[in-house]
Amino acid sequence: MLNYDECWRAVQKRDASQDGRFLFGVLTTGIYCKPSCASRRPLRKNVRFYEGPAEAEKDGLRSCLRCKPLAKRGTDRSTQRIREVCRYIDTHTDEPLQLADLASIAGTSAFHFQRTFKAKTGLTPKQYLDAKRVGKLKKELKRSGEVTQAVYEAGYGSSSRVYERANVHLGMTPNQYRQGGKGLAIAYATISSSFGKIMIGATDRGICFLQFGESRDLLLEMLRKEYPLATVDPMSQPYHPDFGKWIELLEGYMAGTETNLRLPLDLKATVFQIKVWNYLQSIPYGGVQSYGEVAVAIGNHKATRAVARACATNRVALVIPCHRVIRGTGELGGYRWGLARKRVLIDQERLHRSGASSGAIIQ
């Protein structure tokens, strides 16, 4: 077992004799170093100690480029191989890719490769490939006049496969995306709560809009601005059974009796947004993390500002709980629906904390 007091003294002295005995990680920078590292000394409260690199990387930290703690152990082949696989996927989206083949490129078993890939990138190999294909599909749809041609150019074997997965990243069918949402049908309903009016908009695939506002008219204007060419109509009553359940869950959350908002989503998103939003949904009910901690958790410690932007572009409040992300200083930071609401949401969750987590993960 490491003696943390001794480890800290060694870090303060930059004691090279302790190199190889332990590593220290700095949570605010997302890196881990040798005791002798010449970088600026961190604050003790931000430091964690590890017996080896595997433990540090499990916490989402990366090796220091200055002191190179992996030098004596050889280069970080695991990260390098995953990067090679990512580059291969990027340039072969138009080909059928098998897990076993990708694992072979990484030089490991399929099971170990899948776990390592998820740990390094925040996505499974399948999610990464899907995101890259959809990114290419978006470009092809804008450039091509034919949906079918764009589908095959993006690497999909059939148009049916695209329509099965369209709701994950496009939030609409390929043809609707190409026409700016034309033909998309969105039904909406408004409920009152202690946080103000809440409007929920949904397609036949799931929720595409859930926001706070001061009035129904203002919320409806926001919805139509998000989907200018879609057909937007009020949800007919009595509500569809599924829609009715969504409303019940939201009302339960408002009352503090419901901690898990397991609702289907229908969103347009980039690869990075998906990584951030998926991670936000794993933050426990009543818990908060800083933008920097989220960046480290998704494997990119330099992406603090990008994480903040992903939170700011969230169109589905509560289900994607961006209110649980604050500044590293403890300040609330931003919230597109007002800091007062953010404060009340955090306080209410802490009051009713049960240890459960919000779980409507984007599939």
DRENFI-104246 format. One record per residue (C-alpha): residue number from 1; residue in three letters; x negated, y, z. Coordinates in nm, 2 decimals, m for minus. Example, Ala and Ser with C-alpha at 12.3 -4.5 7.8 and 13.67 -1.06 7.14 Angstrom:
BEGIN
+-----+------+--------+--------+--------+
| pos | code |     xx |     yy |     zz |
+-----+------+--------+--------+--------+
|   1 |  ALA |  m1.23 |  m0.45 |   0.78 |
|   2 |  SER |  m1.37 |  m0.11 |   0.71 |
+-----+------+--------+--------+--------+
***
This chain:
BEGIN
+-----+------+--------+--------+--------+
| pos | code |     xx |     yy |     zz |
+-----+------+--------+--------+--------+
|   1 |  MET |   0.00 |   0.00 |   0.00 |
|   2 |  LEU |  m0.12 |   0.35 |  m0.08 |
|   3 |  ASN |  m0.19 |   0.60 |   0.20 |
|   4 |  TYR |  m0.02 |   0.91 |   0.05 |
|   5 |  ASP |  m0.20 |   1.15 |   0.28 |
|   6 |  GLU |  m0.54 |   1.01 |   0.17 |
|   7 |  CYS |  m0.43 |   1.02 |  m0.19 |
|   8 |  TRP |  m0.33 |   1.38 |  m0.16 |
|   9 |  ARG |  m0.66 |   1.48 |   0.00 |
|  10 |  ALA |  m0.84 |   1.30 |  m0.29 |
|  11 |  VAL |  m0.63 |   1.50 |  m0.54 |
|  12 |  GLN |  m0.71 |   1.83 |  m0.37 |
|  13 |  LYS |  m1.08 |   1.75 |  m0.37 |
|  14 |  ARG |  m1.07 |   1.61 |  m0.73 |
|  15 |  ASP |  m1.25 |   1.30 |  m0.59 |
|  16 |  ALA |  m1.38 |   1.10 |  m0.89 |
|  17 |  SER |  m1.47 |   0.81 |  m0.66 |
|  18 |  GLN |  m1.09 |   0.75 |  m0.63 |
|  19 |  ASP |  m1.04 |   0.72 |  m1.00 |
|  20 |  GLY |  m0.90 |   0.37 |  m1.08 |
|  21 |  ARG |  m0.77 |   0.33 |  m0.73 |
|  22 |  PHE |  m0.45 |   0.52 |  m0.79 |
|  23 |  LEU |  m0.28 |   0.77 |  m1.02 |
|  24 |  PHE |  m0.07 |   1.08 |  m0.93 |
|  25 |  GLY |   0.23 |   1.21 |  m1.12 |
|  26 |  VAL |   0.36 |   1.56 |  m1.14 |
|  27 |  LEU |   0.74 |   1.56 |  m1.18 |
|  28 |  THR |   0.76 |   1.92 |  m1.30 |
|  29 |  THR |   0.52 |   1.86 |  m1.59 |
|  30 |  GLY |   0.62 |   1.50 |  m1.66 |
|  31 |  ILE |   0.26 |   1.37 |  m1.67 |
|  32 |  TYR |   0.04 |   1.14 |  m1.45 |
|  33 |  CYS |  m0.34 |   1.19 |  m1.40 |
|  34 |  LYS |  m0.65 |   1.05 |  m1.24 |
|  35 |  PRO |  m0.74 |   1.19 |  m0.89 |
|  36 |  SER |  m1.04 |   1.38 |  m1.05 |
|  37 |  CYS |  m0.83 |   1.56 |  m1.31 |
|  38 |  ALA |  m0.94 |   1.92 |  m1.36 |
|  39 |  SER |  m0.59 |   2.05 |  m1.44 |
|  40 |  ARG |  m0.43 |   2.30 |  m1.21 |
|  41 |  ARG |  m0.34 |   2.16 |  m0.87 |
|  42 |  PRO |   0.03 |   2.09 |  m0.84 |
|  43 |  LEU |   0.25 |   2.16 |  m0.53 |
|  44 |  ARG |   0.26 |   1.86 |  m0.30 |
|  45 |  LYS |   0.64 |   1.84 |  m0.32 |
|  46 |  ASN |   0.62 |   1.78 |  m0.69 |
|  47 |  VAL |   0.36 |   1.49 |  m0.66 |
|  48 |  ARG |   0.42 |   1.12 |  m0.66 |
|  49 |  PHE |   0.15 |   0.85 |  m0.63 |
|  50 |  TYR |   0.13 |   0.53 |  m0.82 |
|  51 |  GLU |  m0.10 |   0.22 |  m0.82 |
|  52 |  GLY |  m0.10 |   0.19 |  m1.19 |
|  53 |  PRO |   0.03 |   0.35 |  m1.52 |
|  54 |  ALA |   0.33 |   0.11 |  m1.55 |
|  55 |  GLU |   0.48 |   0.25 |  m1.23 |
|  56 |  ALA |   0.43 |   0.61 |  m1.35 |
|  57 |  GLU |   0.58 |   0.54 |  m1.69 |
|  58 |  LYS |   0.88 |   0.37 |  m1.53 |
|  59 |  ASP |   0.95 |   0.71 |  m1.37 |
|  60 |  GLY |   0.94 |   0.87 |  m1.72 |
|  61 |  LEU |   0.59 |   1.02 |  m1.69 |
|  62 |  ARG |   0.33 |   1.03 |  m1.96 |
|  63 |  SER |  m0.05 |   1.01 |  m1.94 |
|  64 |  CYS |  m0.25 |   1.33 |  m1.91 |
|  65 |  LEU |  m0.42 |   1.44 |  m2.23 |
|  66 |  ARG |  m0.69 |   1.61 |  m2.03 |
|  67 |  CYS |  m0.82 |   1.34 |  m1.79 |
|  68 |  LYS |  m0.69 |   1.05 |  m2.00 |
|  69 |  PRO |  m0.61 |   0.81 |  m1.72 |
|  70 |  LEU |  m0.57 |   0.52 |  m1.96 |
|  71 |  ALA |  m0.91 |   0.56 |  m2.12 |
|  72 |  LYS |  m1.08 |   0.28 |  m1.92 |
|  73 |  ARG |  m0.78 |   0.06 |  m1.97 |
|  74 |  GLY |  m0.77 |   0.12 |  m2.34 |
|  75 |  THR |  m0.53 |   0.34 |  m2.53 |
|  76 |  ASP |  m0.16 |   0.34 |  m2.45 |
|  77 |  ARG |  m0.08 |   0.08 |  m2.71 |
|  78 |  SER |   0.28 |   0.04 |  m2.60 |
|  79 |  THR |   0.37 |   0.40 |  m2.68 |
|  80 |  GLN |   0.16 |   0.40 |  m3.00 |
|  81 |  ARG |   0.34 |   0.09 |  m3.13 |
|  82 |  ILE |   0.68 |   0.23 |  m3.06 |
|  83 |  ARG |   0.59 |   0.54 |  m3.25 |
|  84 |  GLU |   0.48 |   0.32 |  m3.54 |
|  85 |  VAL |   0.81 |   0.15 |  m3.54 |
|  86 |  CYS |   1.00 |   0.48 |  m3.53 |
|  87 |  ARG |   0.80 |   0.60 |  m3.83 |
|  88 |  TYR |   0.88 |   0.27 |  m4.01 |
|  89 |  ILE |   1.25 |   0.31 |  m3.94 |
|  90 |  ASP |   1.24 |   0.67 |  m4.05 |
|  91 |  THR |   1.11 |   0.57 |  m4.40 |
|  92 |  HIS |   1.32 |   0.25 |  m4.44 |
|  93 |  THR |   1.67 |   0.35 |  m4.34 |
|  94 |  ASP |   1.79 |   0.23 |  m4.69 |
|  95 |  GLU |   1.68 |  m0.12 |  m4.61 |
|  96 |  PRO |   1.83 |  m0.39 |  m4.39 |
|  97 |  LEU |   1.62 |  m0.39 |  m4.07 |
|  98 |  GLN |   1.62 |  m0.69 |  m3.83 |
|  99 |  LEU |   1.52 |  m0.67 |  m3.46 |
| 100 |  ALA |   1.27 |  m0.95 |  m3.50 |
| 101 |  ASP |   1.10 |  m0.76 |  m3.79 |
| 102 |  LEU |   1.07 |  m0.44 |  m3.59 |
| 103 |  ALA |   0.94 |  m0.64 |  m3.29 |
| 104 |  SER |   0.68 |  m0.80 |  m3.51 |
| 105 |  ILE |   0.56 |  m0.45 |  m3.61 |
| 106 |  ALA |   0.53 |  m0.37 |  m3.24 |
| 107 |  GLY |   0.35 |  m0.70 |  m3.18 |
| 108 |  THR |   0.58 |  m0.82 |  m2.91 |
| 109 |  SER |   0.89 |  m1.04 |  m2.85 |
| 110 |  ALA |   1.23 |  m0.91 |  m2.95 |
| 111 |  PHE |   1.35 |  m0.90 |  m2.59 |
| 112 |  HIS |   1.05 |  m0.71 |  m2.47 |
| 113 |  PHE |   1.05 |  m0.48 |  m2.77 |
| 114 |  GLN |   1.41 |  m0.38 |  m2.71 |
| 115 |  ARG |   1.35 |  m0.29 |  m2.35 |
| 116 |  THR |   1.03 |  m0.10 |  m2.43 |
| 117 |  PHE |   1.19 |   0.09 |  m2.72 |
| 118 |  LYS |   1.48 |   0.20 |  m2.50 |
| 119 |  ALA |   1.24 |   0.31 |  m2.22 |
| 120 |  LYS |   1.02 |   0.51 |  m2.46 |
| 121 |  THR |   1.29 |   0.68 |  m2.68 |
| 122 |  GLY |   1.61 |   0.68 |  m2.47 |
| 123 |  LEU |   1.79 |   0.48 |  m2.74 |
| 124 |  THR |   1.82 |   0.12 |  m2.85 |
| 125 |  PRO |   1.66 |   0.04 |  m3.19 |
| 126 |  LYS |   2.01 |   0.00 |  m3.33 |
| 127 |  GLN |   2.12 |   0.34 |  m3.20 |
| 128 |  TYR |   1.80 |   0.50 |  m3.34 |
| 129 |  LEU |   1.86 |   0.35 |  m3.68 |
| 130 |  ASP |   2.22 |   0.45 |  m3.68 |
| 131 |  ALA |   2.13 |   0.81 |  m3.59 |
| 132 |  LYS |   1.87 |   0.83 |  m3.86 |
| 133 |  ARG |   2.11 |   0.68 |  m4.12 |
| 134 |  VAL |   2.39 |   0.92 |  m4.02 |
| 135 |  GLY |   2.14 |   1.21 |  m4.05 |
| 136 |  LYS |   2.05 |   1.11 |  m4.40 |
| 137 |  LEU |   2.42 |   1.05 |  m4.48 |
| 138 |  LYS |   2.50 |   1.41 |  m4.37 |
| 139 |  LYS |   2.24 |   1.54 |  m4.61 |
| 140 |  GLU |   2.36 |   1.32 |  m4.89 |
| 141 |  LEU |   2.73 |   1.41 |  m4.84 |
| 142 |  LYS |   2.65 |   1.78 |  m4.87 |
| 143 |  ARG |   2.43 |   1.72 |  m5.18 |
| 144 |  SER |   2.64 |   1.46 |  m5.36 |
| 145 |  GLY |   2.98 |   1.49 |  m5.50 |
| 146 |  GLU |   3.06 |   1.12 |  m5.44 |
| 147 |  VAL |   3.10 |   0.97 |  m5.10 |
| 148 |  THR |   3.02 |   0.62 |  m5.23 |
| 149 |  GLN |   2.69 |   0.73 |  m5.37 |
| 150 |  ALA |   2.59 |   0.92 |  m5.05 |
| 151 |  VAL |   2.68 |   0.61 |  m4.85 |
| 152 |  TYR |   2.44 |   0.38 |  m5.04 |
| 153 |  GLU |   2.17 |   0.65 |  m5.06 |
| 154 |  ALA |   2.18 |   0.67 |  m4.68 |
| 155 |  GLY |   2.11 |   0.29 |  m4.65 |
| 156 |  TYR |   2.46 |   0.15 |  m4.57 |
| 157 |  GLY |   2.54 |  m0.18 |  m4.73 |
| 158 |  SER |   2.91 |  m0.09 |  m4.76 |
| 159 |  SER |   3.14 |   0.20 |  m4.72 |
| 160 |  SER |   3.35 |   0.01 |  m4.46 |
| 161 |  ARG |   3.05 |   0.00 |  m4.23 |
| 162 |  VAL |   3.02 |   0.37 |  m4.25 |
| 163 |  TYR |   3.38 |   0.43 |  m4.16 |
| 164 |  GLU |   3.34 |   0.20 |  m3.86 |
| 165 |  ARG |   3.06 |   0.41 |  m3.73 |
| 166 |  ALA |   3.16 |   0.75 |  m3.86 |
| 167 |  ASN |   3.32 |   0.86 |  m3.53 |
| 168 |  VAL |   2.99 |   0.82 |  m3.34 |
| 169 |  HIS |   2.80 |   1.11 |  m3.51 |
| 170 |  LEU |   3.03 |   1.27 |  m3.77 |
| 171 |  GLY |   3.34 |   1.30 |  m3.56 |
| 172 |  MET |   3.54 |   1.24 |  m3.88 |
| 173 |  THR |   3.52 |   1.02 |  m4.19 |
| 174 |  PRO |   3.25 |   1.09 |  m4.45 |
| 175 |  ASN |   3.49 |   1.25 |  m4.69 |
| 176 |  GLN |   3.63 |   1.47 |  m4.42 |
| 177 |  TYR |   3.28 |   1.57 |  m4.32 |
| 178 |  ARG |   3.19 |   1.66 |  m4.68 |
| 179 |  GLN |   3.50 |   1.88 |  m4.70 |
| 180 |  GLY |   3.44 |   2.05 |  m4.37 |
| 181 |  GLY |   3.69 |   1.86 |  m4.17 |
| 182 |  LYS |   3.97 |   1.89 |  m4.42 |
| 183 |  GLY |   4.24 |   1.63 |  m4.36 |
| 184 |  LEU |   4.13 |   1.56 |  m4.00 |
| 185 |  ALA |   4.43 |   1.54 |  m3.77 |
| 186 |  ILE |   4.39 |   1.66 |  m3.41 |
| 187 |  ALA |   4.66 |   1.65 |  m3.15 |
| 188 |  TYR |   4.63 |   1.86 |  m2.84 |
| 189 |  ALA |   4.79 |   1.91 |  m2.50 |
| 190 |  THR |   4.73 |   2.16 |  m2.22 |
| 191 |  ILE |   4.74 |   2.10 |  m1.85 |
| 192 |  SER |   4.71 |   2.33 |  m1.55 |
| 193 |  SER |   4.46 |   2.29 |  m1.28 |
| 194 |  SER |   4.28 |   2.47 |  m1.00 |
| 195 |  PHE |   4.01 |   2.54 |  m1.25 |
| 196 |  GLY |   4.25 |   2.71 |  m1.49 |
| 197 |  LYS |   4.40 |   2.59 |  m1.81 |
| 198 |  ILE |   4.25 |   2.28 |  m1.97 |
| 199 |  MET |   4.31 |   2.18 |  m2.33 |
| 200 |  ILE |   4.24 |   1.83 |  m2.46 |
| 201 |  GLY |   4.22 |   1.77 |  m2.83 |
| 202 |  ALA |   4.19 |   1.42 |  m2.98 |
| 203 |  THR |   4.18 |   1.24 |  m3.31 |
| 204 |  ASP |   4.29 |   0.88 |  m3.35 |
| 205 |  ARG |   3.94 |   0.78 |  m3.25 |
| 206 |  GLY |   3.90 |   0.97 |  m2.92 |
| 207 |  ILE |   3.86 |   1.30 |  m2.75 |
| 208 |  CYS |   3.69 |   1.57 |  m2.97 |
| 209 |  PHE |   3.77 |   1.88 |  m2.75 |
| 210 |  LEU |   3.81 |   1.93 |  m2.38 |
| 211 |  GLN |   3.76 |   2.28 |  m2.25 |
| 212 |  PHE |   3.86 |   2.53 |  m1.99 |
| 213 |  GLY |   4.03 |   2.86 |  m2.07 |
| 214 |  GLU |   4.24 |   3.14 |  m1.93 |
| 215 |  SER |   4.54 |   3.07 |  m2.16 |
| 216 |  ARG |   4.68 |   2.82 |  m2.40 |
| 217 |  ASP |   4.65 |   3.06 |  m2.69 |
| 218 |  LEU |   4.28 |   3.13 |  m2.62 |
| 219 |  LEU |   4.21 |   2.75 |  m2.60 |
| 220 |  LEU |   4.40 |   2.69 |  m2.92 |
| 221 |  GLU |   4.19 |   2.95 |  m3.09 |
| 222 |  MET |   3.87 |   2.79 |  m2.97 |
| 223 |  LEU |   3.99 |   2.45 |  m3.09 |
| 224 |  ARG |   4.07 |   2.58 |  m3.44 |
| 225 |  LYS |   3.74 |   2.76 |  m3.45 |
| 226 |  GLU |   3.56 |   2.43 |  m3.38 |
| 227 |  TYR |   3.76 |   2.25 |  m3.66 |
| 228 |  PRO |   3.87 |   2.52 |  m3.90 |
| 229 |  LEU |   3.99 |   2.29 |  m4.18 |
| 230 |  ALA |   4.15 |   2.03 |  m3.96 |
| 231 |  THR |   4.53 |   1.99 |  m3.91 |
| 232 |  VAL |   4.59 |   2.09 |  m3.55 |
| 233 |  ASP |   4.93 |   2.01 |  m3.39 |
| 234 |  PRO |   5.06 |   1.98 |  m3.03 |
| 235 |  MET |   5.08 |   1.62 |  m2.90 |
| 236 |  SER |   5.44 |   1.50 |  m2.93 |
| 237 |  GLN |   5.62 |   1.40 |  m2.62 |
| 238 |  PRO |   5.65 |   1.15 |  m2.47 |
| 239 |  TYR |   5.27 |   1.12 |  m2.49 |
| 240 |  HIS |   5.12 |   0.81 |  m2.65 |
| 241 |  PRO |   5.04 |   0.56 |  m2.37 |
| 242 |  ASP |   4.66 |   0.60 |  m2.42 |
| 243 |  PHE |   4.68 |   0.98 |  m2.43 |
| 244 |  GLY |   4.90 |   0.97 |  m2.12 |
| 245 |  LYS |   4.63 |   0.77 |  m1.93 |
| 246 |  TRP |   4.37 |   1.03 |  m2.03 |
| 247 |  ILE |   4.58 |   1.30 |  m1.88 |
| 248 |  GLU |   4.63 |   1.10 |  m1.56 |
| 249 |  LEU |   4.25 |   1.05 |  m1.53 |
| 250 |  LEU |   4.18 |   1.42 |  m1.57 |
| 251 |  GLU |   4.45 |   1.52 |  m1.32 |
| 252 |  GLY |   4.30 |   1.26 |  m1.08 |
| 253 |  TYR |   3.96 |   1.41 |  m1.12 |
| 254 |  MET |   4.10 |   1.76 |  m1.06 |
| 255 |  ALA |   4.25 |   1.63 |  m0.74 |
| 256 |  GLY |   3.93 |   1.46 |  m0.63 |
| 257 |  THR |   4.08 |   1.11 |  m0.64 |
| 258 |  GLU |   3.92 |   1.00 |  m0.96 |
| 259 |  THR |   3.54 |   0.98 |  m1.00 |
| 260 |  ASN |   3.51 |   0.78 |  m1.33 |
| 261 |  LEU |   3.62 |   0.95 |  m1.65 |
| 262 |  ARG |   3.60 |   0.66 |  m1.88 |
| 263 |  LEU |   3.74 |   0.82 |  m2.19 |
| 264 |  PRO |   3.67 |   0.75 |  m2.56 |
| 265 |  LEU |   3.49 |   1.03 |  m2.75 |
| 266 |  ASP |   3.49 |   1.14 |  m3.11 |
| 267 |  LEU |   3.20 |   1.38 |  m3.15 |
| 268 |  LYS |   2.96 |   1.52 |  m3.40 |
| 269 |  ALA |   2.61 |   1.51 |  m3.26 |
| 270 |  THR |   2.24 |   1.50 |  m3.33 |
| 271 |  VAL |   2.01 |   1.22 |  m3.21 |
| 272 |  PHE |   1.88 |   1.45 |  m2.94 |
| 273 |  GLN |   2.23 |   1.56 |  m2.82 |
| 274 |  ILE |   2.33 |   1.19 |  m2.79 |
| 275 |  LYS |   2.03 |   1.12 |  m2.58 |
| 276 |  VAL |   2.10 |   1.41 |  m2.35 |
| 277 |  TRP |   2.48 |   1.35 |  m2.33 |
| 278 |  ASN |   2.44 |   0.98 |  m2.26 |
| 279 |  TYR |   2.19 |   1.05 |  m1.98 |
| 280 |  LEU |   2.42 |   1.32 |  m1.83 |
| 281 |  GLN |   2.69 |   1.06 |  m1.81 |
| 282 |  SER |   2.46 |   0.84 |  m1.59 |
| 283 |  ILE |   2.41 |   1.12 |  m1.33 |
| 284 |  PRO |   2.61 |   1.00 |  m1.03 |
| 285 |  TYR |   2.93 |   1.17 |  m0.92 |
| 286 |  GLY |   2.84 |   1.44 |  m0.68 |
| 287 |  GLY |   2.47 |   1.45 |  m0.79 |
| 288 |  VAL |   2.28 |   1.72 |  m0.97 |
| 289 |  GLN |   1.95 |   1.72 |  m1.16 |
| 290 |  SER |   1.74 |   2.00 |  m1.31 |
| 291 |  TYR |   1.70 |   2.06 |  m1.68 |
| 292 |  GLY |   1.34 |   1.95 |  m1.65 |
| 293 |  GLU |   1.43 |   1.63 |  m1.47 |
| 294 |  VAL |   1.67 |   1.54 |  m1.75 |
| 295 |  ALA |   1.40 |   1.61 |  m2.01 |
| 296 |  VAL |   1.15 |   1.38 |  m1.83 |
| 297 |  ALA |   1.42 |   1.11 |  m1.80 |
| 298 |  ILE |   1.49 |   1.11 |  m2.17 |
| 299 |  GLY |   1.12 |   1.08 |  m2.24 |
| 300 |  ASN |   1.04 |   1.44 |  m2.35 |
| 301 |  HIS |   0.91 |   1.65 |  m2.06 |
| 302 |  LYS |   0.86 |   1.95 |  m2.29 |
| 303 |  ALA |   1.22 |   1.96 |  m2.40 |
| 304 |  THR |   1.37 |   2.15 |  m2.10 |
| 305 |  ARG |   1.50 |   2.43 |  m2.32 |
| 306 |  ALA |   1.64 |   2.19 |  m2.57 |
| 307 |  VAL |   1.82 |   2.00 |  m2.29 |
| 308 |  ALA |   1.98 |   2.33 |  m2.19 |
| 309 |  ARG |   2.09 |   2.39 |  m2.55 |
| 310 |  ALA |   2.24 |   2.04 |  m2.56 |
| 311 |  CYS |   2.44 |   2.12 |  m2.24 |
| 312 |  ALA |   2.55 |   2.45 |  m2.39 |
| 313 |  THR |   2.69 |   2.29 |  m2.70 |
| 314 |  ASN |   2.89 |   2.03 |  m2.51 |
| 315 |  ARG |   3.25 |   2.05 |  m2.63 |
| 316 |  VAL |   3.39 |   1.80 |  m2.39 |
| 317 |  ALA |   3.38 |   1.93 |  m2.03 |
| 318 |  LEU |   3.38 |   1.69 |  m1.74 |
| 319 |  VAL |   3.36 |   1.37 |  m1.95 |
| 320 |  ILE |   3.01 |   1.48 |  m2.04 |
| 321 |  PRO |   2.93 |   1.63 |  m1.71 |
| 322 |  CYS |   2.69 |   1.91 |  m1.80 |
| 323 |  HIS |   2.79 |   2.09 |  m1.48 |
| 324 |  ARG |   2.56 |   1.85 |  m1.30 |
| 325 |  VAL |   2.25 |   2.00 |  m1.45 |
| 326 |  ILE |   2.10 |   2.30 |  m1.27 |
| 327 |  ARG |   1.77 |   2.49 |  m1.28 |
| 328 |  GLY |   1.46 |   2.35 |  m1.11 |
| 329 |  THR |   1.48 |   2.65 |  m0.86 |
| 330 |  GLY |   1.81 |   2.53 |  m0.74 |
| 331 |  GLU |   2.00 |   2.81 |  m0.92 |
| 332 |  LEU |   2.31 |   2.70 |  m1.11 |
| 333 |  GLY |   2.17 |   2.80 |  m1.45 |
| 334 |  GLY |   2.42 |   2.84 |  m1.74 |
| 335 |  TYR |   2.77 |   2.70 |  m1.80 |
| 336 |  ARG |   2.98 |   2.79 |  m2.10 |
| 337 |  TRP |   3.30 |   2.79 |  m1.89 |
| 338 |  GLY |   3.17 |   3.02 |  m1.62 |
| 339 |  LEU |   2.93 |   2.97 |  m1.32 |
| 340 |  ALA |   3.22 |   3.00 |  m1.08 |
| 341 |  ARG |   3.38 |   2.68 |  m1.23 |
| 342 |  LYS |   3.04 |   2.51 |  m1.22 |
| 343 |  ARG |   3.00 |   2.59 |  m0.85 |
| 344 |  VAL |   3.34 |   2.46 |  m0.76 |
| 345 |  LEU |   3.30 |   2.15 |  m0.97 |
| 346 |  ILE |   2.97 |   2.06 |  m0.79 |
| 347 |  ASP |   3.12 |   2.14 |  m0.45 |
| 348 |  GLN |   3.43 |   1.93 |  m0.51 |
| 349 |  GLU |   3.23 |   1.63 |  m0.63 |
| 350 |  ARG |   3.00 |   1.65 |  m0.33 |
| 351 |  LEU |   3.31 |   1.67 |  m0.10 |
| 352 |  HIS |   3.46 |   1.36 |  m0.26 |
| 353 |  ARG |   3.14 |   1.18 |  m0.33 |
| 354 |  SER |   3.18 |   0.80 |  m0.34 |
| 355 |  GLY |   2.87 |   0.70 |  m0.51 |
| 356 |  ALA |   3.05 |   0.62 |  m0.84 |
| 357 |  SER |   2.92 |   0.75 |  m1.17 |
| 358 |  SER |   3.10 |   0.91 |  m1.46 |
| 359 |  GLY |   3.09 |   0.66 |  m1.74 |
| 360 |  ALA |   3.24 |   0.74 |  m2.08 |
| 361 |  ILE |   2.92 |   0.65 |  m2.26 |
| 362 |  ILE |   2.91 |   0.72 |  m2.63 |
| 363 |  GLN |   2.90 |   0.38 |  m2.80 |
+-----+------+--------+--------+--------+
***
